[in-house]
């Protein structure tokens, strides 16, 4: 379930970033990279035990897996929001003198 939800979030973030790529003031490229990196990490986390154990369950479908998937998406969004607040593209938090 983790892999499915993270791949879906990565695909959506990439599509949104691609439509706004010329003016990426909201750092959507970072959001896309965060989700793709997490998706690759979870893919490796699923593939290695699957190959080592010789098969078994690849996708875990349970309530705990769904909750963990949601938490991972929220953490990815929180990291992106932290980067966005540090950059402050609208100059709201840090009033900068514009030339």
Protein Blocks (a to p, Z undefined) as FASTA:
>chain_A
ZZmmmmmmmmmmmmmmmmmmmmmmnommmmmmmmmmmmmmmmmmmmmmmmmnopajfbdc
dfklmmmmmmmmmmmmmmmmmmmmmnomnommlccddZZ
